[in-house]
Structure formats: C-alpha cells, structure tokens
Amino acid sequence: YFHAARGVLLTLGCDQPLADEAAAWKDRVYLVAAEGVADPGSAVDGLTALLVRPDGYICWTAAPETGTDGLTDALRTWFGPPAM
C-alpha cells in the first residue's frame, strides 16, 4: 500500500463509521480492514483504528471510547481537504 504514496486507514475490526468519515479521502487514503493483528500487550492492543502516513508513521489512532474523534482533522492535516 505504501508504494503508491497514499495513506492507510487500518481498521482493526469492522468499523463502518470510520469508513464513512474517511470516504471523502478515498483518492488519497486506502481503507484496510484487519483482524487479529494486535497481540495482547502490544502497542496497538485495544485500538480500533490507525491512520498511517505514506512514510509509515502513525498520525492518528482510535480506541473504543474515542470513536472517530479527531479523524477528520488528521485526514485534513496529512492528506488535504476532502474531495468534492
């Protein structure tokens, strides 16, 4: 995914609200659903999503209690305005 110089919104389980919120950036951000990637006690244990920049750095995370809070701001900051 990163060879295309696009971001990746990695959802760790089914999370339609995240996909809906990120839809306006689908030309610049891949949406990838994954399950079973977090080992208990790992850095991503307990998270529901990660927004990863094209250079591989995580620029936003979500936990069950935060939902989509801050996702739009992170998408705007790192990937520009939403597509019309």
PDB file of N, CA, C and O in Angstrom:
ATOM      1  N   TYR A   1       0.807  -1.208   0.000  1.00  0.00           N
ATOM      2  CA  TYR A   1       0.000   0.000   0.000  1.00  0.00           C
ATOM      3  C   TYR A   1       0.849   1.270   0.000  1.00  0.00           C
ATOM      4  O   TYR A   1       0.470   2.267  -0.614  1.00  0.00           O
ATOM      5  N   PHE A   2       1.967   1.242   0.668  1.00  0.00           N
ATOM      6  CA  PHE A   2       2.750   2.463   0.823  1.00  0.00           C
ATOM      7  C   PHE A   2       3.551   2.825  -0.419  1.00  0.00           C
ATOM      8  O   PHE A   2       4.003   3.964  -0.540  1.00  0.00           O
ATOM      9  N   HIS A   3       3.739   1.897  -1.336  1.00  0.00           N
ATOM     10  CA  HIS A   3       4.466   2.197  -2.564  1.00  0.00           C
ATOM     11  C   HIS A   3       3.717   3.206  -3.426  1.00  0.00           C
ATOM     12  O   HIS A   3       4.330   3.885  -4.251  1.00  0.00           O
ATOM     13  N   ALA A   4       2.421   3.314  -3.251  1.00  0.00           N
ATOM     14  CA  ALA A   4       1.615   4.248  -4.037  1.00  0.00           C
ATOM     15  C   ALA A   4       1.603   5.647  -3.429  1.00  0.00           C
ATOM     16  O   ALA A   4       0.916   6.533  -3.936  1.00  0.00           O
ATOM     17  N   ALA A   5       2.355   5.854  -2.351  1.00  0.00           N
ATOM     18  CA  ALA A   5       2.436   7.151  -1.661  1.00  0.00           C
ATOM     19  C   ALA A   5       1.067   7.629  -1.205  1.00  0.00           C
ATOM     20  O   ALA A   5       0.735   8.809  -1.318  1.00  0.00           O
ATOM     21  N   ARG A   6       0.277   6.689  -0.686  1.00  0.00           N
ATOM     22  CA  ARG A   6      -1.029   7.011  -0.129  1.00  0.00           C
ATOM     23  C   ARG A   6      -1.035   6.623   1.331  1.00  0.00           C
ATOM     24  O   ARG A   6      -0.260   5.772   1.768  1.00  0.00           O
ATOM     25  N   GLY A   7      -1.917   7.256   2.077  1.00  0.00           N
ATOM     26  CA  GLY A   7      -2.100   6.879   3.465  1.00  0.00           C
ATOM     27  C   GLY A   7      -2.903   5.597   3.558  1.00  0.00           C
ATOM     28  O   GLY A   7      -3.477   5.127   2.575  1.00  0.00           O
ATOM     29  N   VAL A   8      -2.932   5.040   4.761  1.00  0.00           N
ATOM     30  CA  VAL A   8      -3.716   3.837   5.025  1.00  0.00           C
ATOM     31  C   VAL A   8      -4.485   4.053   6.316  1.00  0.00           C
ATOM     32  O   VAL A   8      -3.902   4.368   7.354  1.00  0.00           O
ATOM     33  N   LEU A   9      -5.803   3.880   6.242  1.00  0.00           N
ATOM     34  CA  LEU A   9      -6.627   3.844   7.443  1.00  0.00           C
ATOM     35  C   LEU A   9      -6.874   2.373   7.726  1.00  0.00           C
ATOM     36  O   LEU A   9      -7.660   1.718   7.043  1.00  0.00           O
ATOM     37  N   LEU A  10      -6.200   1.869   8.731  1.00  0.00           N
ATOM     38  CA  LEU A  10      -6.265   0.464   9.095  1.00  0.00           C
ATOM     39  C   LEU A  10      -7.294   0.319  10.198  1.00  0.00           C
ATOM     40  O   LEU A  10      -7.089   0.802  11.312  1.00  0.00           O
ATOM     41  N   THR A  11      -8.402  -0.346   9.892  1.00  0.00           N
ATOM     42  CA  THR A  11      -9.414  -0.594  10.912  1.00  0.00           C
ATOM     43  C   THR A  11      -9.189  -1.985  11.468  1.00  0.00           C
ATOM     44  O   THR A  11      -9.045  -2.952  10.719  1.00  0.00           O
ATOM     45  N   LEU A  12      -9.160  -2.074  12.759  1.00  0.00           N
ATOM     46  CA  LEU A  12      -8.878  -3.342  13.433  1.00  0.00           C
ATOM     47  C   LEU A  12     -10.205  -3.964  13.850  1.00  0.00           C
ATOM     48  O   LEU A  12     -10.557  -3.987  15.029  1.00  0.00           O
ATOM     49  N   GLY A  13     -10.922  -4.460  12.871  1.00  0.00           N
ATOM     50  CA  GLY A  13     -12.267  -4.983  13.050  1.00  0.00           C
ATOM     51  C   GLY A  13     -13.199  -4.192  12.154  1.00  0.00           C
ATOM     52  O   GLY A  13     -12.757  -3.299  11.431  1.00  0.00           O
ATOM     53  N   CYS A  14     -14.461  -4.504  12.192  1.00  0.00           N
ATOM     54  CA  CYS A  14     -15.433  -3.825  11.337  1.00  0.00           C
ATOM     55  C   CYS A  14     -15.819  -2.493  11.966  1.00  0.00           C
ATOM     56  O   CYS A  14     -16.336  -2.463  13.083  1.00  0.00           O
ATOM     57  N   ASP A  15     -15.575  -1.399  11.266  1.00  0.00           N
ATOM     58  CA  ASP A  15     -15.910  -0.089  11.804  1.00  0.00           C
ATOM     59  C   ASP A  15     -16.437   0.814  10.691  1.00  0.00           C
ATOM     60  O   ASP A  15     -15.691   1.616  10.129  1.00  0.00           O
ATOM     61  N   GLN A  16     -17.707   0.681  10.382  1.00  0.00           N
ATOM     62  CA  GLN A  16     -18.315   1.437   9.294  1.00  0.00           C
ATOM     63  C   GLN A  16     -18.267   2.943   9.519  1.00  0.00           C
ATOM     64  O   GLN A  16     -18.052   3.666   8.546  1.00  0.00           O
ATOM     65  N   PRO A  17     -18.452   3.475  10.743  1.00  0.00           N
ATOM     66  CA  PRO A  17     -18.350   4.932  10.913  1.00  0.00           C
ATOM     67  C   PRO A  17     -17.004   5.501  10.463  1.00  0.00           C
ATOM     68  O   PRO A  17     -16.960   6.591   9.893  1.00  0.00           O
ATOM     69  N   LEU A  18     -15.917   4.791  10.707  1.00  0.00           N
ATOM     70  CA  LEU A  18     -14.607   5.250  10.254  1.00  0.00           C
ATOM     71  C   LEU A  18     -14.537   5.261   8.741  1.00  0.00           C
ATOM     72  O   LEU A  18     -14.032   6.216   8.150  1.00  0.00           O
ATOM     73  N   ALA A  19     -15.034   4.220   8.111  1.00  0.00           N
ATOM     74  CA  ALA A  19     -15.032   4.146   6.647  1.00  0.00           C
ATOM     75  C   ALA A  19     -15.869   5.267   6.059  1.00  0.00           C
ATOM     76  O   ALA A  19     -15.476   5.878   5.065  1.00  0.00           O
ATOM     77  N   ASP A  20     -17.008   5.541   6.656  1.00  0.00           N
ATOM     78  CA  ASP A  20     -17.879   6.611   6.171  1.00  0.00           C
ATOM     79  C   ASP A  20     -17.196   7.967   6.293  1.00  0.00           C
ATOM     80  O   ASP A  20     -17.263   8.783   5.374  1.00  0.00           O
ATOM     81  N   GLU A  21     -16.540   8.209   7.424  1.00  0.00           N
ATOM     82  CA  GLU A  21     -15.884   9.500   7.643  1.00  0.00           C
ATOM     83  C   GLU A  21     -14.697   9.701   6.703  1.00  0.00           C
ATOM     84  O   GLU A  21     -14.421  10.827   6.289  1.00  0.00           O
ATOM     85  N   ALA A  22     -14.004   8.636   6.369  1.00  0.00           N
ATOM     86  CA  ALA A  22     -12.817   8.738   5.515  1.00  0.00           C
ATOM     87  C   ALA A  22     -13.149   8.659   4.029  1.00  0.00           C
ATOM     88  O   ALA A  22     -12.250   8.801   3.200  1.00  0.00           O
ATOM     89  N   ALA A  23     -14.392   8.440   3.672  1.00  0.00           N
ATOM     90  CA  ALA A  23     -14.770   8.233   2.269  1.00  0.00           C
ATOM     91  C   ALA A  23     -14.354   9.391   1.363  1.00  0.00           C
ATOM     92  O   ALA A  23     -14.001   9.163   0.206  1.00  0.00           O
ATOM     93  N   ALA A  24     -14.386  10.611   1.857  1.00  0.00           N
ATOM     94  CA  ALA A  24     -14.034  11.776   1.029  1.00  0.00           C
ATOM     95  C   ALA A  24     -12.540  11.850   0.717  1.00  0.00           C
ATOM     96  O   ALA A  24     -12.123  12.688  -0.083  1.00  0.00           O
ATOM     97  N   TRP A  25     -11.737  10.998   1.328  1.00  0.00           N
ATOM     98  CA  TRP A  25     -10.292  10.953   1.072  1.00  0.00           C
ATOM     99  C   TRP A  25      -9.893   9.665   0.363  1.00  0.00           C
ATOM    100  O   TRP A  25      -8.704   9.351   0.299  1.00  0.00           O
ATOM    101  N   LYS A  26     -10.848   8.913  -0.170  1.00  0.00           N
ATOM    102  CA  LYS A  26     -10.541   7.608  -0.753  1.00  0.00           C
ATOM    103  C   LYS A  26      -9.595   7.693  -1.945  1.00  0.00           C
ATOM    104  O   LYS A  26      -9.002   6.686  -2.333  1.00  0.00           O
ATOM    105  N   ASP A  27      -9.445   8.872  -2.526  1.00  0.00           N
ATOM    106  CA  ASP A  27      -8.487   9.028  -3.617  1.00  0.00           C
ATOM    107  C   ASP A  27      -7.052   9.162  -3.113  1.00  0.00           C
ATOM    108  O   ASP A  27      -6.108   9.107  -3.903  1.00  0.00           O
ATOM    109  N   ARG A  28      -6.882   9.340  -1.792  1.00  0.00           N
ATOM    110  CA  ARG A  28      -5.548   9.523  -1.203  1.00  0.00           C
ATOM    111  C   ARG A  28      -5.250   8.593  -0.047  1.00  0.00           C
ATOM    112  O   ARG A  28      -4.102   8.484   0.386  1.00  0.00           O
ATOM    113  N   VAL A  29      -6.281   7.914   0.461  1.00  0.00           N
ATOM    114  CA  VAL A  29      -6.121   7.055   1.635  1.00  0.00           C
ATOM    115  C   VAL A  29      -6.811   5.715   1.369  1.00  0.00           C
ATOM    116  O   VAL A  29      -8.004   5.673   1.070  1.00  0.00           O
ATOM    117  N   TYR A  30      -6.056   4.631   1.479  1.00  0.00           N
ATOM    118  CA  TYR A  30      -6.643   3.292   1.387  1.00  0.00           C
ATOM    119  C   TYR A  30      -7.339   2.968   2.699  1.00  0.00           C
ATOM    120  O   TYR A  30      -6.858   3.348   3.766  1.00  0.00           O
ATOM    121  N   LEU A  31      -8.447   2.282   2.633  1.00  0.00           N
ATOM    122  CA  LEU A  31      -9.125   1.761   3.814  1.00  0.00           C
ATOM    123  C   LEU A  31      -8.883   0.258   3.842  1.00  0.00           C
ATOM    124  O   LEU A  31      -9.270  -0.459   2.919  1.00  0.00           O
ATOM    125  N   VAL A  32      -8.244  -0.208   4.901  1.00  0.00           N
ATOM    126  CA  VAL A  32      -7.890  -1.620   5.016  1.00  0.00           C
ATOM    127  C   VAL A  32      -8.459  -2.149   6.327  1.00  0.00           C
ATOM    128  O   VAL A  32      -8.147  -1.634   7.401  1.00  0.00           O
ATOM    129  N   ALA A  33      -9.289  -3.175   6.231  1.00  0.00           N
ATOM    130  CA  ALA A  33      -9.848  -3.823   7.417  1.00  0.00           C
ATOM    131  C   ALA A  33      -8.967  -5.019   7.774  1.00  0.00           C
ATOM    132  O   ALA A  33      -8.611  -5.822   6.912  1.00  0.00           O
ATOM    133  N   ALA A  34      -8.626  -5.122   9.042  1.00  0.00           N
ATOM    134  CA  ALA A  34      -7.793  -6.229   9.504  1.00  0.00           C
ATOM    135  C   ALA A  34      -8.309  -6.720  10.846  1.00  0.00           C
ATOM    136  O   ALA A  34      -8.877  -5.956  11.626  1.00  0.00           O
ATOM    137  N   GLU A  35      -8.108  -7.983  11.098  1.00  0.00           N
ATOM    138  CA  GLU A  35      -8.484  -8.565  12.388  1.00  0.00           C
ATOM    139  C   GLU A  35      -7.342  -9.427  12.885  1.00  0.00           C
ATOM    140  O   GLU A  35      -6.601 -10.019  12.100  1.00  0.00           O
ATOM    141  N   GLY A  36      -7.213  -9.490  14.188  1.00  0.00           N
ATOM    142  CA  GLY A  36      -6.222 -10.371  14.776  1.00  0.00           C
ATOM    143  C   GLY A  36      -4.788  -9.915  14.622  1.00  0.00           C
ATOM    144  O   GLY A  36      -3.876 -10.740  14.673  1.00  0.00           O
ATOM    145  N   VAL A  37      -4.556  -8.599  14.432  1.00  0.00           N
ATOM    146  CA  VAL A  37      -3.188  -8.127  14.243  1.00  0.00           C
ATOM    147  C   VAL A  37      -2.535  -7.644  15.528  1.00  0.00           C
ATOM    148  O   VAL A  37      -1.325  -7.420  15.558  1.00  0.00           O
ATOM    149  N   ALA A  38      -3.312  -7.482  16.584  1.00  0.00           N
ATOM    150  CA  ALA A  38      -2.764  -6.929  17.831  1.00  0.00           C
ATOM    151  C   ALA A  38      -2.563  -8.031  18.865  1.00  0.00           C
ATOM    152  O   ALA A  38      -3.521  -8.644  19.336  1.00  0.00           O
ATOM    153  N   ASP A  39      -1.325  -8.265  19.201  1.00  0.00           N
ATOM    154  CA  ASP A  39      -1.032  -9.199  20.277  1.00  0.00           C
ATOM    155  C   ASP A  39      -1.377  -8.527  21.602  1.00  0.00           C
ATOM    156  O   ASP A  39      -1.149  -7.328  21.761  1.00  0.00           O
ATOM    157  N   PRO A  40      -1.925  -9.284  22.559  1.00  0.00           N
ATOM    158  CA  PRO A  40      -2.202  -8.693  23.871  1.00  0.00           C
ATOM    159  C   PRO A  40      -0.941  -8.059  24.457  1.00  0.00           C
ATOM    160  O   PRO A  40       0.123  -8.678  24.500  1.00  0.00           O
ATOM    161  N   GLY A  41      -1.081  -6.825  24.903  1.00  0.00           N
ATOM    162  CA  GLY A  41       0.041  -6.095  25.474  1.00  0.00           C
ATOM    163  C   GLY A  41       0.877  -5.344  24.460  1.00  0.00           C
ATOM    164  O   GLY A  41       1.804  -4.631  24.845  1.00  0.00           O
ATOM    165  N   SER A  42       0.577  -5.480  23.158  1.00  0.00           N
ATOM    166  CA  SER A  42       1.342  -4.761  22.138  1.00  0.00           C
ATOM    167  C   SER A  42       0.919  -3.296  22.102  1.00  0.00           C
ATOM    168  O   SER A  42      -0.057  -2.909  22.744  1.00  0.00           O
ATOM    169  N   ALA A  43       1.645  -2.499  21.360  1.00  0.00           N
ATOM    170  CA  ALA A  43       1.375  -1.061  21.269  1.00  0.00           C
ATOM    171  C   ALA A  43       0.006  -0.758  20.681  1.00  0.00           C
ATOM    172  O   ALA A  43      -0.560   0.296  20.972  1.00  0.00           O
ATOM    173  N   VAL A  44      -0.541  -1.643  19.868  1.00  0.00           N
ATOM    174  CA  VAL A  44      -1.849  -1.390  19.255  1.00  0.00           C
ATOM    175  C   VAL A  44      -2.980  -2.162  19.927  1.00  0.00           C
ATOM    176  O   VAL A  44      -4.129  -2.071  19.494  1.00  0.00           O
ATOM    177  N   ASP A  45      -2.679  -2.908  20.961  1.00  0.00           N
ATOM    178  CA  ASP A  45      -3.705  -3.639  21.703  1.00  0.00           C
ATOM    179  C   ASP A  45      -4.728  -2.656  22.252  1.00  0.00           C
ATOM    180  O   ASP A  45      -4.360  -1.693  22.924  1.00  0.00           O
ATOM    181  N   GLY A  46      -5.993  -2.882  21.977  1.00  0.00           N
ATOM    182  CA  GLY A  46      -7.056  -2.017  22.464  1.00  0.00           C
ATOM    183  C   GLY A  46      -7.447  -0.909  21.510  1.00  0.00           C
ATOM    184  O   GLY A  46      -8.427  -0.206  21.757  1.00  0.00           O
ATOM    185  N   LEU A  47      -6.710  -0.735  20.428  1.00  0.00           N
ATOM    186  CA  LEU A  47      -7.059   0.287  19.445  1.00  0.00           C
ATOM    187  C   LEU A  47      -8.029  -0.296  18.421  1.00  0.00           C
ATOM    188  O   LEU A  47      -8.036  -1.501  18.167  1.00  0.00           O
ATOM    189  N   THR A  48      -8.851   0.583  17.837  1.00  0.00           N
ATOM    190  CA  THR A  48      -9.792   0.141  16.816  1.00  0.00           C
ATOM    191  C   THR A  48      -9.384   0.582  15.421  1.00  0.00           C
ATOM    192  O   THR A  48      -9.893   0.053  14.432  1.00  0.00           O
ATOM    193  N   ALA A  49      -8.471   1.546  15.326  1.00  0.00           N
ATOM    194  CA  ALA A  49      -8.027   2.015  14.011  1.00  0.00           C
ATOM    195  C   ALA A  49      -6.722   2.778  14.132  1.00  0.00           C
ATOM    196  O   ALA A  49      -6.386   3.315  15.188  1.00  0.00           O
ATOM    197  N   LEU A  50      -5.985   2.811  13.006  1.00  0.00           N
ATOM    198  CA  LEU A  50      -4.748   3.572  12.891  1.00  0.00           C
ATOM    199  C   LEU A  50      -4.759   4.277  11.546  1.00  0.00           C
ATOM    200  O   LEU A  50      -5.114   3.676  10.532  1.00  0.00           O
ATOM    201  N   LEU A  51      -4.375   5.540  11.529  1.00  0.00           N
ATOM    202  CA  LEU A  51      -4.165   6.248  10.272  1.00  0.00           C
ATOM    203  C   LEU A  51      -2.662   6.363  10.090  1.00  0.00           C
ATOM    204  O   LEU A  51      -1.961   6.936  10.924  1.00  0.00           O
ATOM    205  N   VAL A  52      -2.179   5.811   8.989  1.00  0.00           N
ATOM    206  CA  VAL A  52      -0.744   5.740   8.746  1.00  0.00           C
ATOM    207  C   VAL A  52      -0.394   6.599   7.529  1.00  0.00           C
ATOM    208  O   VAL A  52      -0.988   6.463   6.459  1.00  0.00           O
ATOM    209  N   ARG A  53       0.580   7.482   7.721  1.00  0.00           N
ATOM    210  CA  ARG A  53       1.054   8.318   6.616  1.00  0.00           C
ATOM    211  C   ARG A  53       1.804   7.465   5.596  1.00  0.00           C
ATOM    212  O   ARG A  53       2.202   6.344   5.914  1.00  0.00           O
ATOM    213  N   PRO A  54       2.005   7.969   4.382  1.00  0.00           N
ATOM    214  CA  PRO A  54       2.742   7.201   3.373  1.00  0.00           C
ATOM    215  C   PRO A  54       4.164   6.832   3.783  1.00  0.00           C
ATOM    216  O   PRO A  54       4.726   5.862   3.272  1.00  0.00           O
ATOM    217  N   ASP A  55       4.754   7.606   4.708  1.00  0.00           N
ATOM    218  CA  ASP A  55       6.115   7.289   5.154  1.00  0.00           C
ATOM    219  C   ASP A  55       6.145   6.259   6.282  1.00  0.00           C
ATOM    220  O   ASP A  55       7.207   5.950   6.822  1.00  0.00           O
ATOM    221  N   GLY A  56       4.961   5.725   6.636  1.00  0.00           N
ATOM    222  CA  GLY A  56       4.888   4.671   7.633  1.00  0.00           C
ATOM    223  C   GLY A  56       4.643   5.127   9.052  1.00  0.00           C
ATOM    224  O   GLY A  56       4.494   4.289   9.942  1.00  0.00           O
ATOM    225  N   TYR A  57       4.595   6.430   9.300  1.00  0.00           N
ATOM    226  CA  TYR A  57       4.348   6.933  10.646  1.00  0.00           C
ATOM    227  C   TYR A  57       2.856   6.956  10.944  1.00  0.00           C
ATOM    228  O   TYR A  57       2.049   7.322  10.090  1.00  0.00           O
ATOM    229  N   ILE A  58       2.498   6.565  12.153  1.00  0.00           N
ATOM    230  CA  ILE A  58       1.102   6.616  12.594  1.00  0.00           C
ATOM    231  C   ILE A  58       0.794   8.051  12.994  1.00  0.00           C
ATOM    232  O   ILE A  58       1.496   8.632  13.821  1.00  0.00           O
ATOM    233  N   CYS A  59      -0.250   8.621  12.410  1.00  0.00           N
ATOM    234  CA  CYS A  59      -0.583  10.019  12.701  1.00  0.00           C
ATOM    235  C   CYS A  59      -1.918  10.170  13.425  1.00  0.00           C
ATOM    236  O   CYS A  59      -2.303  11.287  13.769  1.00  0.00           O
ATOM    237  N   TRP A  60      -2.631   9.066  13.663  1.00  0.00           N
ATOM    238  CA  TRP A  60      -3.896   9.118  14.405  1.00  0.00           C
ATOM    239  C   TRP A  60      -4.246   7.704  14.829  1.00  0.00           C
ATOM    240  O   TRP A  60      -3.986   6.746  14.102  1.00  0.00           O
ATOM    241  N   THR A  61      -4.838   7.579  16.008  1.00  0.00           N
ATOM    242  CA  THR A  61      -5.320   6.283  16.488  1.00  0.00           C
ATOM    243  C   THR A  61      -6.711   6.451  17.072  1.00  0.00           C
ATOM    244  O   THR A  61      -7.101   7.546  17.476  1.00  0.00           O
ATOM    245  N   ALA A  62      -7.446   5.365  17.111  1.00  0.00           N
ATOM    246  CA  ALA A  62      -8.777   5.354  17.719  1.00  0.00           C
ATOM    247  C   ALA A  62      -8.864   4.195  18.701  1.00  0.00           C
ATOM    248  O   ALA A  62      -8.289   3.127  18.489  1.00  0.00           O
ATOM    249  N   ALA A  63      -9.584   4.432  19.762  1.00  0.00           N
ATOM    250  CA  ALA A  63      -9.902   3.407  20.745  1.00  0.00           C
ATOM    251  C   ALA A  63     -11.424   3.351  20.851  1.00  0.00           C
ATOM    252  O   ALA A  63     -12.100   4.274  20.395  1.00  0.00           O
ATOM    253  N   PRO A  64     -11.977   2.297  21.436  1.00  0.00           N
ATOM    254  CA  PRO A  64     -13.431   2.195  21.516  1.00  0.00           C
ATOM    255  C   PRO A  64     -14.098   3.426  22.136  1.00  0.00           C
ATOM    256  O   PRO A  64     -15.189   3.815  21.719  1.00  0.00           O
ATOM    257  N   GLU A  65     -13.466   4.024  23.104  1.00  0.00           N
ATOM    258  CA  GLU A  65     -14.074   5.172  23.783  1.00  0.00           C
ATOM    259  C   GLU A  65     -13.952   6.479  23.003  1.00  0.00           C
ATOM    260  O   GLU A  65     -14.669   7.434  23.304  1.00  0.00           O
ATOM    261  N   THR A  66     -13.065   6.548  22.012  1.00  0.00           N
ATOM    262  CA  THR A  66     -12.896   7.790  21.257  1.00  0.00           C
ATOM    263  C   THR A  66     -13.613   7.775  19.920  1.00  0.00           C
ATOM    264  O   THR A  66     -13.876   8.834  19.351  1.00  0.00           O
ATOM    265  N   GLY A  67     -13.933   6.597  19.409  1.00  0.00           N
ATOM    266  CA  GLY A  67     -14.636   6.512  18.130  1.00  0.00           C
ATOM    267  C   GLY A  67     -13.867   7.206  17.025  1.00  0.00           C
ATOM    268  O   GLY A  67     -12.685   6.931  16.818  1.00  0.00           O
ATOM    269  N   THR A  68     -14.538   8.112  16.308  1.00  0.00           N
ATOM    270  CA  THR A  68     -13.909   8.803  15.185  1.00  0.00           C
ATOM    271  C   THR A  68     -13.358  10.175  15.567  1.00  0.00           C
ATOM    272  O   THR A  68     -12.940  10.934  14.693  1.00  0.00           O
ATOM    273  N   ASP A  69     -13.352  10.500  16.848  1.00  0.00           N
ATOM    274  CA  ASP A  69     -12.864  11.817  17.292  1.00  0.00           C
ATOM    275  C   ASP A  69     -11.485  12.114  16.711  1.00  0.00           C
ATOM    276  O   ASP A  69     -10.548  11.335  16.881  1.00  0.00           O
ATOM    277  N   GLY A  70     -11.374  13.233  16.032  1.00  0.00           N
ATOM    278  CA  GLY A  70     -10.096  13.680  15.503  1.00  0.00           C
ATOM    279  C   GLY A  70      -9.718  13.128  14.143  1.00  0.00           C
ATOM    280  O   GLY A  70      -8.725  13.565  13.561  1.00  0.00           O
ATOM    281  N   LEU A  71     -10.487  12.174  13.616  1.00  0.00           N
ATOM    282  CA  LEU A  71     -10.114  11.578  12.329  1.00  0.00           C
ATOM    283  C   LEU A  71     -10.173  12.603  11.203  1.00  0.00           C
ATOM    284  O   LEU A  71      -9.241  12.688  10.402  1.00  0.00           O
ATOM    285  N   THR A  72     -11.235  13.374  11.127  1.00  0.00           N
ATOM    286  CA  THR A  72     -11.346  14.369  10.059  1.00  0.00           C
ATOM    287  C   THR A  72     -10.201  15.365  10.127  1.00  0.00           C
ATOM    288  O   THR A  72      -9.628  15.717   9.097  1.00  0.00           O
ATOM    289  N   ASP A  73      -9.861  15.824  11.320  1.00  0.00           N
ATOM    290  CA  ASP A  73      -8.736  16.758  11.473  1.00  0.00           C
ATOM    291  C   ASP A  73      -7.429  16.132  10.999  1.00  0.00           C
ATOM    292  O   ASP A  73      -6.641  16.785  10.316  1.00  0.00           O
ATOM    293  N   ALA A  74      -7.197  14.878  11.356  1.00  0.00           N
ATOM    294  CA  ALA A  74      -5.967  14.205  10.939  1.00  0.00           C
ATOM    295  C   ALA A  74      -5.940  14.015   9.421  1.00  0.00           C
ATOM    296  O   ALA A  74      -4.902  14.204   8.787  1.00  0.00           O
ATOM    297  N   LEU A  75      -7.071  13.645   8.849  1.00  0.00           N
ATOM    298  CA  LEU A  75      -7.127  13.485   7.396  1.00  0.00           C
ATOM    299  C   LEU A  75      -6.846  14.805   6.684  1.00  0.00           C
ATOM    300  O   LEU A  75      -6.106  14.836   5.701  1.00  0.00           O
ATOM    301  N   ARG A  76      -7.432  15.886   7.174  1.00  0.00           N
ATOM    302  CA  ARG A  76      -7.195  17.208   6.580  1.00  0.00           C
ATOM    303  C   ARG A  76      -5.734  17.616   6.722  1.00  0.00           C
ATOM    304  O   ARG A  76      -5.127  18.111   5.773  1.00  0.00           O
ATOM    305  N   THR A  77      -5.176  17.409   7.902  1.00  0.00           N
ATOM    306  CA  THR A  77      -3.788  17.803   8.172  1.00  0.00           C
ATOM    307  C   THR A  77      -2.808  17.083   7.265  1.00  0.00           C
ATOM    308  O   THR A  77      -1.913  17.709   6.697  1.00  0.00           O
ATOM    309  N   TRP A  78      -2.965  15.791   7.125  1.00  0.00           N
ATOM    310  CA  TRP A  78      -1.975  14.989   6.418  1.00  0.00           C
ATOM    311  C   TRP A  78      -2.303  14.739   4.951  1.00  0.00           C
ATOM    312  O   TRP A  78      -1.409  14.436   4.162  1.00  0.00           O
ATOM    313  N   PHE A  79      -3.596  14.863   4.572  1.00  0.00           N
ATOM    314  CA  PHE A  79      -3.970  14.492   3.205  1.00  0.00           C
ATOM    315  C   PHE A  79      -4.782  15.568   2.486  1.00  0.00           C
ATOM    316  O   PHE A  79      -5.319  15.321   1.406  1.00  0.00           O
ATOM    317  N   GLY A  80      -4.874  16.747   3.071  1.00  0.00           N
ATOM    318  CA  GLY A  80      -5.538  17.863   2.413  1.00  0.00           C
ATOM    319  C   GLY A  80      -7.047  17.851   2.580  1.00  0.00           C
ATOM    320  O   GLY A  80      -7.596  17.036   3.321  1.00  0.00           O
ATOM    321  N   PRO A  81      -7.709  18.759   1.886  1.00  0.00           N
ATOM    322  CA  PRO A  81      -9.163  18.857   2.012  1.00  0.00           C
ATOM    323  C   PRO A  81      -9.859  17.650   1.397  1.00  0.00           C
ATOM    324  O   PRO A  81      -9.303  16.989   0.520  1.00  0.00           O
ATOM    325  N   PRO A  82     -11.082  17.358   1.858  1.00  0.00           N
ATOM    326  CA  PRO A  82     -11.814  16.232   1.285  1.00  0.00           C
ATOM    327  C   PRO A  82     -12.151  16.481  -0.177  1.00  0.00           C
ATOM    328  O   PRO A  82     -12.293  17.625  -0.608  1.00  0.00           O
ATOM    329  N   ALA A  83     -12.275  15.403  -0.929  1.00  0.00           N
ATOM    330  CA  ALA A  83     -12.675  15.514  -2.340  1.00  0.00           C
ATOM    331  C   ALA A  83     -14.131  15.917  -2.403  1.00  0.00           C
ATOM    332  O   ALA A  83     -14.931  15.564  -1.536  1.00  0.00           O
ATOM    333  N   MET A  84     -14.455  16.646  -3.421  1.00  0.00           N
ATOM    334  CA  MET A  84     -15.847  17.084  -3.588  1.00  0.00           C
ATOM    335  C   MET A  84     -16.662  16.037  -4.264  1.00  0.00           C
ATOM    336  O   MET A  84     -17.857  16.233  -4.487  1.00  0.00           O
TER     337      MET A  84
END
